[in-house]
Amino acid sequence: MRDIKRIISVLLTVCIIVSASGCNAQQNVDVRPLCESFFNDVKEGNPSKLMSYFDSSDTTIEDLSSVIRPSGLNEAQYAYLDAIKKTTAFTVQDPVFDTEYKTATVFVTFYQADYSAPEVVSAKDFASLESALASVPNKIQTLNVSVDITGDTRKIKDPKALIDTVYAYTSEKTDIMPGTLKDFFVKGEFVLAPERIYTNASELGIRVTFNNDLFGYRFVPGIRYSVSRGDKVLYTSDVLTVDGEVMRLDLKKEMTDDTSYGDNGFLLEGVYTFAVTDDKGNELVTMNCRVQNKTYEKETLSFQNLKKDHYLSNLVFDFKDEDKKTNVISYKSGWWDYDSTSVGKSAFGSNTKTLGFSLAVNKDMTDELFYDYYYSKDPDFKGINEAQPVYSSSCRPTVYDDQACYDLDYASEKFDPGFYGIAVYSDASKTHMIMTAACIVVKESSADIKGN
């Protein structure tokens, strides 16, 4: 009898062991692979695939999409999100079973580049962002994933919370420029041509203005512009960084070939188009202007006939071109005392080494001007040979804090006492005269006069 009981006891023990083994075998089916599959799908970020982990009433594709890839972002913002997404990785561990509550817990280690690191936050463009994400330490987090094992089909509990954790970065403030660059474009205007007409121009230019709010954002696109006359493209720029509220975009001689200019050195007549886009080719503004050429007769060189004492007390210059004069700051223009040898507003001691006329203009004026200096013993400048100036040169303005200046200088080791006149022209042929000015060099040195 005892043997029978013993046999029954052994059989029961075996059955319990087999039963328990069967339960454990059943518990282990699909749990880890399920979690691995889930997190692979989370990283892929396909809302349709992820819906298979939910009951139909738990969430919607729209809800998942708004977390994984929010709508309404621009290209740079999506690139930022994708760059972080690429750094995401998971390590899935073996499950721990709770037979009482019919659940399995899987510990998943979640890795993601620390997008809050200073190197990432300060990245100015996509390339530097990717470099920063690759160099900063990962944020590491352990996720406790609960799997319901009560039925034949294993189910991850609260998958939405896990997805929200992985994609938390999509709701973080990034300061990346919203919308498009055109949203921040204010206006475009032609430089020195409010009526969009240039006469005898060797250069053209426009100013584009952006809303100052733009410069509080990261990942601001660059701009590119082209200039064409009719169907002929004369110049296409490289991508330029938007580095200020107002940017000037020019067409200068060195930017195009000689066939764009006539024998007079001016741009050919026609309609010129400035087309400005962002660095992806999206239009910001397209602007047209007209260039016309006017033939001037060779102007006669003359200087004002003034007495010697006039040079000591007055600024002596005479404008011939009223259009150019509108861009001149007259009260800041005049003879410039480089070496402290001035003995009057338009007079210098014989020890001067430089005669210089400073023509102050607004900052938009960038044309090259050409000039000649003449010498005369008499204040009327009669008898000078116009074809033989004592000095010739040309210059463009130098930009200072509040203005730009043409420094129309003549340097020499010796200046004979007498009268010096400067004639300034708009063209290299020296046909169209803009202004003349005159000064005197006295026979005494400045030290003799000033008593130094």
C-alpha positions as a printed NumPy array, in Angstrom:
array([[  0.   ,   0.   ,   0.   ],
       [  2.821,   2.353,   0.935],
       [  4.47 ,   1.584,  -2.41 ],
       [  1.301,   2.573,  -4.28 ],
       [  1.1  ,   5.826,  -2.307],
       [  4.759,   6.407,  -2.99 ],
       [  4.272,   5.851,  -6.717],
       [  1.278,   8.204,  -6.751],
       [  3.31 ,  10.823,  -4.844],
       [  6.166,  10.577,  -7.314],
       [  3.77 ,  10.826, -10.252],
       [  2.132,  13.892,  -8.715],
       [  5.539,  15.502,  -8.195],
       [  6.509,  14.791, -11.783],
       [  3.191,  16.192, -13.003],
       [  3.69 ,  19.374, -10.978],
       [  7.223,  19.767, -12.349],
       [  6.048,  19.094, -15.892],
       [  3.104,  21.436, -15.363],
       [  5.355,  24.17 , -13.985],
       [  7.834,  23.663, -16.808],
       [  4.985,  23.884, -19.268],
       [  3.813,  27.133, -17.668],
       [  7.324,  28.637, -17.755],
       [  7.716,  27.568, -21.347],
       [  4.388,  29.187, -22.12 ],
       [  5.371,  32.345, -20.217],
       [  8.582,  32.762, -22.189],
       [  6.939,  32.589, -25.606],
       [  7.17 ,  35.911, -27.526],
       [  7.85 ,  38.153, -24.508],
       [ 11.406,  39.251, -25.262],
       [ 10.99 ,  39.094, -29.056],
       [  7.767,  41.089, -28.627],
       [  9.638,  43.846, -26.772],
       [ 12.469,  43.865, -29.292],
       [  9.986,  44.103, -32.13 ],
       [  8.091,  46.886, -30.357],
       [ 11.16 ,  49.043, -29.766],
       [ 12.397,  48.511, -33.305],
       [  9.017,  49.792, -34.467],
       [  9.214,  52.682, -31.98 ],
       [ 12.564,  53.754, -33.419],
       [ 11.264,  53.412, -36.991],
       [  8.396,  55.654, -35.952],
       [  5.717,  54.316, -38.286],
       [  2.372,  55.116, -36.594],
       [  0.518,  52.476, -38.624],
       [  2.817,  49.711, -37.392],
       [  2.665,  50.96 , -33.816],
       [ -1.136,  50.86 , -33.823],
       [ -0.888,  47.059, -33.774],
       [  0.287,  47.268, -30.157],
       [ -2.854,  49.145, -29.07 ],
       [ -6.485,  48.304, -28.598],
       [ -8.503,  50.302, -31.084],
       [ -9.921,  52.603, -28.389],
       [ -6.578,  53.401, -26.717],
       [ -5.169,  55.909, -29.206],
       [ -5.269,  57.048, -32.842],
       [ -2.747,  57.275, -35.635],
       [ -3.084,  61.063, -35.429],
       [ -2.14 ,  61.044, -31.735],
       [  0.925,  58.907, -32.418],
       [  1.943,  61.058, -35.381],
       [  1.735,  64.247, -33.324],
       [  4.232,  62.782, -30.851],
       [  6.624,  61.098, -33.293],
       [  6.701,  63.73 , -36.064],
       [  4.681,  66.854, -35.251],
       [  3.111,  68.544, -38.26 ],
       [  3.797,  72.038, -39.52 ],
       [  7.587,  72.061, -39.084],
       [ 10.069,  73.245, -41.669],
       [ 12.836,  71.229, -43.308],
       [ 15.486,  72.255, -40.77 ],
       [ 13.27 ,  71.374, -37.824],
       [ 12.535,  67.913, -39.23 ],
       [ 16.247,  67.394, -39.92 ],
       [ 16.955,  68.237, -36.28 ],
       [ 14.411,  65.678, -35.048],
       [ 15.723,  63.019, -37.435],
       [ 19.3  ,  63.605, -36.278],
       [ 18.319,  62.888, -32.655],
       [ 16.225,  59.922, -33.722],
       [ 19.272,  58.325, -35.406],
       [ 21.108,  58.281, -32.077],
       [ 18.367,  56.254, -30.371],
       [ 19.176,  52.643, -29.406],
       [ 17.803,  49.953, -27.072],
       [ 19.083,  46.892, -25.225],
       [ 16.355,  44.409, -24.226],
       [ 17.018,  42.109, -21.234],
       [ 15.445,  38.758, -20.32 ],
       [ 11.965,  38.97 , -18.76 ],
       [ 11.094,  38.49 , -15.107],
       [  7.75 ,  36.687, -14.631],
       [  5.129,  37.247, -11.954],
       [  2.884,  34.18 , -12.126],
       [  0.528,  35.582,  -9.5  ],
       [ -0.336,  38.692, -11.524],
       [  0.176,  37.025, -14.911],
       [  2.69 ,  39.629, -16.065],
       [  6.257,  39.703, -17.323],
       [  8.571,  42.635, -16.744],
       [ 11.261,  43.376, -19.287],
       [ 14.002,  45.88 , -18.461],
       [ 14.969,  47.868, -21.535],
       [ 17.996,  50.173, -21.545],
       [ 17.247,  53.224, -23.692],
       [ 20.133,  55.256, -25.186],
       [ 19.872,  58.668, -26.839],
       [ 22.386,  61.47 , -27.468],
       [ 22.085,  64.264, -24.902],
       [ 20.403,  66.902, -27.028],
       [ 20.43 ,  69.312, -24.065],
       [ 24.255,  69.368, -23.995],
       [ 25.759,  72.841, -24.637],
       [ 27.53 ,  71.658, -27.8  ],
       [ 24.19 ,  70.586, -29.287],
       [ 22.234,  73.614, -28.132],
       [ 24.809,  76.   , -29.617],
       [ 25.041,  74.263, -33.022],
       [ 24.414,  76.838, -35.751],
       [ 23.755,  74.485, -38.652],
       [ 22.918,  70.871, -39.421],
       [ 26.519,  69.75 , -39.947],
       [ 27.66 ,  71.092, -36.576],
       [ 24.56 ,  69.588, -34.959],
       [ 25.375,  66.103, -36.255],
       [ 28.973,  66.476, -35.128],
       [ 27.869,  67.564, -31.66 ],
       [ 25.368,  64.708, -31.286],
       [ 28.104,  62.231, -32.216],
       [ 30.517,  63.617, -29.617],
       [ 28.342,  64.156, -26.525],
       [ 27.653,  61.328, -24.029],
       [ 24.376,  59.447, -24.372],
       [ 21.516,  59.872, -21.962],
       [ 20.813,  56.386, -20.556],
       [ 17.47 ,  55.392, -19.065],
       [ 16.032,  52.055, -17.93 ],
       [ 12.455,  51.425, -18.987],
       [ 10.361,  48.842, -17.146],
       [  8.12 ,  47.253, -19.744],
       [  5.164,  45.272, -18.433],
       [  3.734,  42.522, -20.662],
       [  0.316,  41.002, -20.042],
       [  0.572,  37.2  , -20.324],
       [ -2.969,  36.27 , -19.295],
       [ -4.1  ,  35.237, -22.745],
       [ -2.692,  33.531, -25.755],
       [ -1.625,  36.883, -27.211],
       [  1.013,  38.786, -25.267],
       [  0.34 ,  42.532, -24.912],
       [  2.614,  45.379, -23.837],
       [  0.915,  47.461, -21.177],
       [  0.642,  51.253, -21.762],
       [  2.763,  51.415, -24.942],
       [  1.851,  55.102, -25.377],
       [  3.818,  56.073, -22.257],
       [  6.899,  54.322, -23.647],
       [  6.538,  56.068, -27.004],
       [  6.124,  59.432, -25.248],
       [  9.35 ,  58.802, -23.313],
       [ 11.388,  57.942, -26.4  ],
       [ 10.051,  60.911, -28.401],
       [ 10.107,  63.462, -25.582],
       [ 12.57 ,  65.559, -27.639],
       [  9.921,  66.362, -30.266],
       [  8.144,  68.633, -27.785],
       [ 11.284,  70.358, -26.493],
       [ 11.959,  73.988, -27.418],
       [ 14.708,  74.038, -30.056],
       [ 14.86 ,  77.712, -31.164],
       [ 15.212,  76.502, -34.742],
       [ 13.745,  79.029, -37.153],
       [ 10.041,  78.334, -37.714],
       [  8.425,  78.593, -41.135],
       [ 10.558,  79.741, -44.073],
       [ 13.032,  82.567, -44.519],
       [ 10.469,  84.427, -46.597],
       [  8.314,  84.723, -43.463],
       [ 11.023,  87.015, -42.07 ],
       [ 11.668,  88.994, -45.264],
       [ 10.582,  92.628, -44.909],
       [ 11.483,  94.459, -48.139],
       [ 13.911,  94.936, -50.991],
       [ 15.01 ,  98.259, -52.458],
       [ 17.52 ,  99.479, -55.003],
       [ 20.559, 101.37 , -53.75 ],
       [ 20.738, 104.979, -54.97 ],
       [ 17.844, 104.429, -57.361],
       [ 14.496, 104.89 , -55.583],
       [ 12.806, 105.142, -58.985],
       [ 14.635, 101.987, -60.148],
       [ 16.481, 103.877, -62.878],
       [ 20.289, 104.065, -63.087],
       [ 22.091, 106.481, -65.39 ],
       [ 25.682, 105.83 , -66.451],
       [ 26.153, 103.141, -63.815],
       [ 29.154, 100.874, -63.441],
       [ 27.587,  99.091, -60.462],
       [ 24.088,  98.142, -59.298],
       [ 22.925,  97.073, -55.88 ],
       [ 19.926,  96.228, -53.76 ],
       [ 19.302,  96.087, -50.037],
       [ 17.21 ,  93.297, -48.533],
       [ 15.805,  93.744, -45.047],
       [ 14.835,  90.984, -42.601],
       [ 12.746,  91.076, -39.446],
       [ 15.087,  91.322, -36.473],
       [ 13.239,  88.416, -34.798],
       [ 15.053,  86.132, -37.239],
       [ 18.302,  86.48 , -35.339],
       [ 16.909,  84.879, -32.211],
       [ 16.709,  81.539, -34.035],
       [ 19.113,  78.777, -34.99 ],
       [ 19.517,  77.11 , -38.388],
       [ 18.76 ,  80.294, -40.341],
       [ 19.143,  79.433, -44.056],
       [ 21.605,  81.289, -46.255],
       [ 20.634,  83.254, -49.347],
       [ 21.783,  83.287, -52.95 ],
       [ 21.173,  85.91 , -55.617],
       [ 21.609,  86.287, -59.337],
       [ 21.676,  89.322, -61.613],
       [ 20.599,  89.154, -65.239],
       [ 20.057,  91.545, -68.128],
       [ 17.155,  90.251, -70.144],
       [ 17.743,  86.52 , -70.562],
       [ 21.497,  86.704, -69.915],
       [ 22.654,  85.812, -66.424],
       [ 25.543,  88.103, -65.512],
       [ 26.303,  86.863, -62.007],
       [ 25.224,  84.172, -59.537],
       [ 26.48 ,  84.372, -55.975],
       [ 27.582,  81.631, -53.64 ],
       [ 25.371,  80.968, -50.609],
       [ 25.679,  83.953, -48.281],
       [ 25.137,  83.885, -44.526],
       [ 22.29 ,  86.096, -43.346],
       [ 24.398,  88.078, -40.897],
       [ 22.453,  91.278, -40.436],
       [ 19.037,  92.861, -40.517],
       [ 19.972,  94.655, -43.765],
       [ 22.129,  92.986, -46.427],
       [ 23.488,  94.633, -49.538],
       [ 23.716,  92.6  , -52.741],
       [ 25.726,  94.146, -55.569],
       [ 26.735,  93.696, -59.171],
       [ 30.294,  95.003, -59.567],
       [ 32.746,  94.979, -62.451],
       [ 34.792,  92.11 , -61.048],
       [ 31.668,  89.94 , -60.829],
       [ 30.95 ,  89.778, -64.553],
       [ 32.806,  89.918, -67.859],
       [ 33.721,  92.903, -70.003],
       [ 30.903,  92.241, -72.457],
       [ 28.499,  93.606, -69.85 ],
       [ 30.047,  97.07 , -70.269],
       [ 30.242,  99.557, -73.1  ],
       [ 33.323, 101.492, -74.246],
       [ 32.393, 104.246, -71.825],
       [ 32.904, 101.884, -68.869],
       [ 29.204, 101.855, -67.973],
       [ 26.83 ,  98.889, -67.879],
       [ 24.932,  98.307, -71.1  ],
       [ 21.426,  99.69 , -71.26 ],
       [ 18.547,  97.348, -70.491],
       [ 16.363,  95.867, -67.794],
       [ 18.335,  94.209, -64.999],
       [ 16.809,  91.659, -62.637],
       [ 17.962,  90.758, -59.135],
       [ 16.514,  87.389, -58.054],
       [ 17.037,  86.429, -54.406],
       [ 16.305,  82.965, -52.997],
       [ 17.101,  81.041, -49.857],
       [ 19.752,  78.326, -50.047],
       [ 17.12 ,  75.747, -51.06 ],
       [ 15.992,  77.835, -54.039],
       [ 12.795,  79.225, -52.489],
       [ 12.138,  82.736, -53.801],
       [ 12.484,  85.703, -51.446],
       [ 12.165,  88.585, -53.9  ],
       [ 12.664,  89.412, -57.577],
       [ 13.35 ,  93.053, -58.474],
       [ 13.841,  94.865, -61.784],
       [ 15.576,  98.132, -62.601],
       [ 16.439,  99.966, -65.802],
       [ 19.904, 101.127, -66.812],
       [ 20.163, 104.019, -69.25 ],
       [ 23.256, 105.696, -70.627],
       [ 23.586, 109.399, -71.21 ],
       [ 26.301, 110.921, -73.359],
       [ 28.035, 113.908, -71.8  ],
       [ 30.118, 116.403, -73.703],
       [ 33.641, 116.859, -72.438],
       [ 33.347, 119.487, -69.734],
       [ 35.678, 122.432, -69.453],
       [ 37.92 , 122.387, -66.42 ],
       [ 37.713, 125.511, -64.323],
       [ 38.264, 126.512, -60.708],
       [ 36.753, 129.402, -58.833],
       [ 38.853, 132.563, -59.039],
       [ 39.316, 133.437, -55.406],
       [ 41.651, 135.601, -53.365],
       [ 44.32 , 134.188, -51.113],
       [ 42.585, 135.159, -47.866],
       [ 39.457, 133.306, -48.962],
       [ 41.321, 129.997, -48.746],
       [ 42.264, 130.73 , -45.162],
       [ 38.694, 131.108, -43.949],
       [ 36.403, 129.105, -46.252],
       [ 35.853, 125.658, -47.68 ],
       [ 36.358, 125.972, -51.404],
       [ 34.539, 123.364, -53.515],
       [ 32.012, 123.473, -56.299],
       [ 29.567, 120.695, -57.281],
       [ 28.735, 120.24 , -60.948],
       [ 26.478, 117.146, -60.674],
       [ 23.297, 117.735, -58.693],
       [ 22.328, 114.038, -58.719],
       [ 25.578, 113.031, -57.059],
       [ 25.314, 115.964, -54.685],
       [ 22.133, 114.505, -53.173],
       [ 24.281, 111.727, -51.687],
       [ 27.013, 114.039, -50.363],
       [ 27.221, 115.189, -46.756],
       [ 28.472, 118.683, -47.606],
       [ 29.147, 119.942, -44.086],
       [ 31.459, 116.968, -43.474],
       [ 33.303, 117.354, -46.768],
       [ 36.404, 119.446, -47.255],
       [ 40.176, 119.514, -47.149],
       [ 41.63 , 117.101, -44.652],
       [ 44.65 , 117.896, -42.477],
       [ 46.623, 114.631, -42.327],
       [ 49.853, 115.952, -40.797],
       [ 48.755, 118.98 , -38.732],
       [ 50.005, 121.458, -41.325],
       [ 46.734, 123.258, -41.946],
       [ 46.882, 127.029, -41.55 ],
       [ 43.294, 127.676, -42.629],
       [ 40.206, 125.794, -43.739],
       [ 41.611, 125.369, -47.242],
       [ 45.23 , 126.297, -46.667],
       [ 48.399, 124.404, -45.749],
       [ 51.927, 125.285, -44.763],
       [ 54.769, 124.462, -47.14 ],
       [ 55.829, 121.6  , -44.875],
       [ 52.707, 119.574, -45.674],
       [ 53.241, 116.105, -47.095],
       [ 49.659, 115.309, -48.134],
       [ 46.839, 117.241, -49.69 ],
       [ 43.57 , 115.416, -49.244],
       [ 39.972, 116.221, -49.936],
       [ 37.477, 114.16 , -47.946],
       [ 34.208, 113.774, -49.836],
       [ 31.669, 112.489, -47.285],
       [ 28.755, 110.512, -48.722],
       [ 26.067, 108.181, -47.45 ],
       [ 27.034, 104.541, -47.109],
       [ 25.126, 103.45 , -50.202],
       [ 27.456, 105.274, -52.562],
       [ 30.193, 102.881, -53.68 ],
       [ 31.01 , 103.985, -57.249],
       [ 34.638, 104.456, -58.153],
       [ 35.549, 108.104, -58.701],
       [ 38.499, 109.378, -60.73 ],
       [ 40.436, 112.529, -59.934],
       [ 43.256, 114.821, -61.087],
       [ 45.283, 117.418, -59.178],
       [ 46.535, 120.586, -60.872],
       [ 49.001, 123.225, -59.742],
       [ 48.965, 126.951, -60.51 ],
       [ 51.   , 129.869, -59.216],
       [ 47.947, 132.083, -59.62 ],
       [ 44.486, 131.734, -58.014],
       [ 42.692, 131.862, -61.371],
       [ 44.394, 128.64 , -62.621],
       [ 44.738, 130.225, -66.058],
       [ 47.191, 128.624, -68.387],
       [ 47.171, 125.137, -66.835],
       [ 47.396, 122.208, -69.214],
       [ 44.348, 120.024, -68.58 ],
       [ 46.111, 117.07 , -70.169],
       [ 48.981, 117.275, -67.686],
       [ 47.767, 117.069, -64.109],
       [ 50.455, 116.862, -61.418],
       [ 48.767, 113.768, -59.986],
       [ 45.996, 111.35 , -61.042],
       [ 44.261, 108.498, -59.239],
       [ 40.92 , 106.93 , -58.393],
       [ 39.271, 105.552, -55.277],
       [ 36.193, 104.058, -53.716],
       [ 34.776, 105.275, -50.421],
       [ 35.991, 103.995, -47.074],
       [ 33.147, 103.222, -44.663],
       [ 33.416, 104.74 , -41.208],
       [ 30.966, 104.539, -38.283],
       [ 28.474, 107.144, -39.445],
       [ 29.344, 107.751, -43.08 ],
       [ 31.513, 106.808, -46.027],
       [ 34.296, 108.994, -47.404],
       [ 36.128, 109.278, -50.684],
       [ 39.69 , 110.063, -49.624],
       [ 40.889, 112.012, -52.646],
       [ 44.53 , 112.295, -51.612],
       [ 47.767, 113.503, -53.18 ],
       [ 50.979, 112.771, -51.277],
       [ 54.365, 114.299, -52.123],
       [ 57.655, 115.055, -50.389],
       [ 57.425, 118.693, -51.525],
       [ 54.603, 121.052, -52.404],
       [ 55.563, 124.339, -54.024],
       [ 53.724, 127.376, -52.692],
       [ 50.748, 128.213, -54.844],
       [ 47.274, 126.942, -55.64 ],
       [ 46.2  , 123.314, -56.017],
       [ 42.945, 122.238, -57.585],
       [ 41.256, 118.856, -57.739],
       [ 38.804, 117.772, -60.438],
       [ 36.659, 114.697, -59.718],
       [ 34.972, 112.607, -62.44 ],
       [ 32.453, 109.778, -62.521],
       [ 34.132, 107.891, -65.373],
       [ 37.612, 106.758, -66.293],
       [ 37.434, 108.735, -69.525],
       [ 37.073, 111.84 , -67.35 ],
       [ 34.25 , 113.199, -69.432],
       [ 31.647, 113.873, -66.755],
       [ 32.875, 116.146, -63.986],
       [ 31.28 , 115.836, -60.552],
       [ 33.053, 118.548, -58.601],
       [ 36.118, 120.705, -58.291],
       [ 37.861, 122.061, -55.212],
       [ 40.882, 124.238, -54.582],
       [ 43.334, 124.949, -51.776],
       [ 46.456, 127.02 , -51.215],
       [ 49.926, 126.077, -50.036],
       [ 51.648, 129.124, -48.498],
       [ 55.391, 129.645, -48.554],
       [ 55.681, 129.584, -44.768],
       [ 55.63 , 126.351, -42.821],
       [ 52.765, 125.701, -40.465],
       [ 55.183, 126.045, -37.537],
       [ 56.152, 129.556, -38.643],
       [ 52.53 , 130.647, -38.874],
       [ 51.316, 128.931, -35.705],
       [ 54.417, 129.893, -33.759],
       [ 55.223, 126.36 , -32.71 ]])
